[in-house]
Amino acid sequence: MRRMSSSVQYDDVSLVYPGGDTPAVYELSLDIAEGEFLVLVGPSGCGKSTSLRMLAGLEPISSGRILIGNQDVTKVAAKDRDIAMVFQNYALYPHMSVAENMAFALKIQKVSKDEITRRVTDAATLLDLTEYLERKPKALSGGQRQRVAMGRAIVREPEVFLMDEPLSNLDAKLRVSTRTQIAALQKRLGTTTLYVTHDQVEAMTMGDRVAVLSAGVLQQAASPRELYEAPANAFVGAFIGSPSMNIVQAPIVDGGVRFGDYTVAVEREVLKRAGSATSVLLGIRPEDLHISDEGAEMKVNLVEELGADAYVYGDTPQVDGQAMGLIAREPGSIGTRIGDSVRVRPLRHYVFANDGDRPRISD
């Protein structure tokens, strides 16, 4: 199959819907390299699907530019952009066979029969669909239908693939296997791909880079490892990772910050970022919060036994005596029970200034 791919650039792009005051997407600046697999992730309503639709030409932007390759496509009609989109719903024609569904767009474009046959055959081979080409969609499983929808995009041999939560309709086990297939397929094709999901596990396991959005604003775009190890702010830190990072309002005291009745040592230079503030946001991942002989006191409210691991949920007094919920990941054999009073100590922590969780652009 033809190996053609282009870079994509969002240049300070914003979109405000008619009658709205708050931008759905605000000043998005993001470069996607040729052949890169970039995942847009964030909570519902954060602007990720809107960003994809703007690139597809399905949403007119309010300001800024969108480029595919070196061409400004901001005002180019959707049908004239060399992109192919895979949606959450398969949208297959029920009266057509798999081969006919995959070939339909090419017939509309008046591609020759020989070329259509070649492209459909190549795509079916890539997607392991050869034996299903004569079947109708109703005779296929959910995973097979999704592969047909992808095949319909692949035969167009576009410069850019756009995928809008394509695995949402699959069960958990099938999502795991299909996301592996999609990632491997993208590497084989080398086509620039933007993939939208709300599932941070999908994002971390599939993307070359992941762009995290919140309230229409890009928070950080980086490799999965960098997002996990060096989050730009508390929002990214809490969104990436499962269970979520513990975020605690921690008063600044001599030698560090107060974590319950325990002081976490923090370098003075780090605390200077808080300016005149008297507290910071302390981030601790569950895997970095360990039950120990020293640390903050925590009353255990729930223990989730997961075999090798156990998630221990509890409360510890914090600012103004208010209880702060915490999660610690421990070996399943530790034997902690509901009602126990234990001490937890962070082995690693992150410090965010109090404005660190405000939306900010970081590319």
N, C-alpha and C positions, 0 to 999 in steps of 0.2 A: 504494500500500500504506500501511497505517497507520504513522505515524511516532510510535512511543512508546518512551521510553527512561527508565531510572532510574539514579541513582547507586548505587554499591556501597561498603560500608564493612566492612573487617575491623577489629574493635575488640579488640586484645590477644588474638588467637585462638591457642590452642595445641592440639595433638593428640598424645596419647601412645597408641600402640596397646596393647591388652591384652597383658600379659606383657613389655612393653618398658620400658626405663629411660630411653632417650634420646628426646626429643620428635621426631616426624617434622616438625612445624612448631612453632616456639617464639615466642610473644608477637608474632604478626604484626599490625601496625597499618598499614593502608593504605587510603587513600581514592581511589576511582575516580570521576571526574566523569561526569555525565550525557552520554552520547554519546562518551565517550573510548574510544580504542583503546589498551588497556594490555597489554603483553607481559610475561609471567613467564618468565624465562630463568635457566638455571643448569645445572651438571653433573648427570648422572644421580644420582637419590637425594637431590636437594637439597630436595624438598618442593613443587615447582611443581605437579605434577599433583594431589597431595594437597590443595593449597590450592584448586584448581579444583573438586575433588570435594566439598570441604566447602561451598563456595558452592552447588553443585548439590544439596546435601542427601544425597549418597551416602556421606558419611563423617560420623559424629557427632563434634562437637568436644569436647575435654576441658575447655576454659575459654574465656572471652571471649564476644563476640557477633558476629553477622553481620547486616548490615542491607542490604536492597534498597529504595532510596528511603528513606522514613522508617519502614519497617516492619522490626521485629526478626523475622528468619526463622530464628533459631537452632534453634527446635524445630518449625518448619514442615516437613511432609513434602515430599519431593522433588517429587511430582506436583502439589503446590499452590504451588510457586514458579514465577513467570512467567519461566522461563529455557528456552533451547533449547541443546542441546549437540551439537557435531560432534566425532566421535572420529577417532583415527588410522585405524581400520578403517572402511570405508564402511558395513558392516552393512546392505546393501540386500537386499530380498527378491528372490531370483532369479526367482521365478515371476510377479512383478508387473512391469508396465511402469513407465517413468519417472514418468508421471503418477500411477499408483497408489501407487508408493513415496512420492511427495511428499505425496499426499493421505491416507495411511493414518492418521496421528496425528489429523488433523481428523475423519475418520470415527469414530474411537474417541470423540472429544469430542462427537460428534453435531452437528457443524456442518452447516448446510444445504447441499444440493447446489450451489445457485447461488453461495454464498459460497466453497465449496471450489473450484469452477471458476474463480472470479475470482482467488483467491489463487494457485492453481497456475499460471494463465496469466500473472499478473504476475511471479511468481518465475521462471518459465521465460524470460520476456522479459529480465529482469534478468541472468540467467545464460547467455543465448544457448543455451537448451536447447529452444526451441520445436519444432524439426524432429526432436527425439529423443523426444518425449513418449510415443510408442507403442512404442518399443524396450524390450527387456529389458536388464538390466545387462550380460549377457554380450556384447552387441553394442556396448558402449561402451568407450572408452579409459579408462585410469586417471584422467586429468584430468577427463573427462566424468563418471565415477562420483563423483569428489569433489565436483563441482559439483551433482550430484543430491543428495548427502548434505547439502550446504549449503542447497539448495532446500528439503529436508525441514524444516530448521530455520527458514528464512525464512518459510515459509507459516504457521508458528505465530504470527508477529508478536509475539515475546516482548519483555520489557523488557530482557533481557540475553542476549547470545550468549556461549557458552563454547566454545572451540576447543582441543582437546587434541592437539597435534602433527598437524594434519590433512594436512600435506604429506609426512610421513615415508615414505610408500609410493610417492612419485613419483620419477622420475629427475631428475637435477640440472637439466637444461634446463627440464623442465616445472615444477619447483618455482619457478624464477625467474619464469616467466610467470604461474603461478597465484597466487603471493604478491602480485604486482602487481594481479591481478584482485580478490583478497580485500580488499586495502587500499582500492582504489577503490570497491568495493561497499560497504564499511563506511561510507565517507564519504557515499555516496548515501543509505544507509538511516538513518544517524545513530544507530544502536543501540549502546548501551554494550557493549563487547566485551572479554573477557579471553581472551588467546591464549597458549598454553603452547608453548614450543619449547626445544630444547637448542642450537639453531643461532643463534649470536650475530649472524650476518649477517642472518638473517630478522628477528631482534628489532630490529636497528638500522634496517632499511629499512622496516619496517611500522608500528611503534608510535609513537603520540603521546608516550607515555612507556614506559620499560622498567624493570621491577623485577628486580633481580639477587638471587638467593637462593643461600645456601651452608649446607649442613648444617642446613636447616630455619629459617634465620634470614635475614631481609631485610637485605641489605647496603646497598643504595642504590636509590632510585626517582627517576628524573629523565628528562629528554629525552635522546634518543640523543647529541646534541651535547655535553650536559653530562657524560654518562657518559664520553665519550671524552676530553674536555678537562679535567675535574675529578673524577677517580675518588675516591671516599670513602676507599678503602684499597687495599692492594696486590692483594687478591683481585680487586676490580672492575677495577683497572688491567690486570691480567694476563688477565682473562677477556674484556674488551672490546677488540677489535682483532685483526687477522689479518695477519701472524703475531703471536703474543702479545708483549706488552711484556717486555723484558728486565728481570728483577728481580735485583739484585746486593746482597749484604751488603757494605756499604761502611763501613770504619772512619772515625771522625771524626778529622780532623787539622786543623792550623792552616790557616785559610782555606777549609775546606770538608770534603770527604770524599775518600777515596782510591779511585780507580777503576783497578785494575791498578797501573801505575807512573805514573799521571797523577792530578793533583788537580783535582776538579770544584769550582768555586767555589759555595758555598752560604751564604746569609745567616745570620748568627748567630741571628736571631730564629726562623728555621725550625728550626735545630738544637736550640733550647731545648725543642721538643716531645719530643725523645728523653729528656729528663730526665737521669738519671744513666747512661744507656746509653752505651757506647763506640762504637756503630755504629748505622747506620740502614739501611733498605732503599732503594736507589736504583733508580728505575724509568726506563727509557729505551725509547721505542718504536723499532722498527726503522727507521722513516722519519726518525727524529731522530738516528740514529747514523751518522755519515758517515766515510768513509775520508779521512784528512787527513794533512798533514805533521806534525801534533802529535796527542797523545792517547795512549790506552792501546794497548800492543802487542797484536796479535791474530794468531794463526796460523790461516790459512784451512783449514777441513776439508772444506767443500762449497760449491759455487756452483750455485744453481738459476737457470737462464736462462729468463726469462719474456717475452722480446721486449723491450719498452720498459724493463722493470725486471729486476733480478737480486737474489736474496736470497743474501747472503754469510753463511755460518755459520762460526764459529770459536771459539777458546778464548783467554782471557787470564788470566794468573796473578792471583789475588785474595787473599782472606784465608788466612793460613797457607800460602801457596804453592799452594793448591788451584786447579785450572783452573775458570774460570767460562765456561759456554757463552753466546755472544752471537749475535744475528742483526742484520744491517744491510741495509737496502734501498738499492740503488744503481742508477744508470742501467745498462741492459743493455750499453752500449758501454764500460763502465769497464775491462773486460779483466782483472779479478782472476781468479786461478787457484788451484786446490787446491795447498796447500803454500806459498803466498806468506805472507810476514810483513808485515803492514800495521799502520798506526796508525788507531785510530777515536776520534772525538771527538763527545760528545753536544752537539747544538745546542740541545736542550731536555731537561729532566729533571724527574722527580717525586721528592720525598723523603717517605717514610713512616716514622713511628716504628716500632720493632720490634714493637709490639703492633698496628700498623695493619692487619695482615691477619687479626686475630682477628674472628670473626663479630660484627657489631654492627648494631643497628637504625638506619637512617637514612632517613627518609621526607621 
